[in-house]
């Protein structure tokens, strides 16, 4: 049984939306990208920045709603927010490039392109370049549906 979003084909993400969500709430853009550990990491960095760099008087004044303290908010929290947005944007772009490589590799395999014709073929799982004489990906160990350097495997005929 294949559940949607769990091991199925990945879809391209909108980098501007990831950056906007991360700018609104630190870590939310990473949640959109389904990078859970990274999202919690950015939330932890934001909380640490508040605890380490924001004076307690400023936090208390913001809690009671004193508008004179808002311009005095330290820039470290804003810097963490901007860094989170930039990171989410770059991750979304990198994700889209990997999706495009995966799509190109799947199309090349469907066309029956020979990877030994000078054009490097990418792994359908991790997207990294493959060596033409291997029948598995050396990066993620995914078994490829092609013959290896020694011809067809005699054990495959028995299966």
Secondary structure, 3 states (H helix, E strand, C coil): CCCCCCCCCCCCCCHHHHHHHHHHCCCHHHHHCCCHHHHHHHHHHHHHHHHHHCCHHHHHHHHHCCHHHHHHCCHHHHHHHHHHHHHHHHHHHHHHHHHHHHHHHHHHHHHCCCCCCCCCCECCCCCCECCCCCCECCCCCCECCCCECCECCHHHHHC
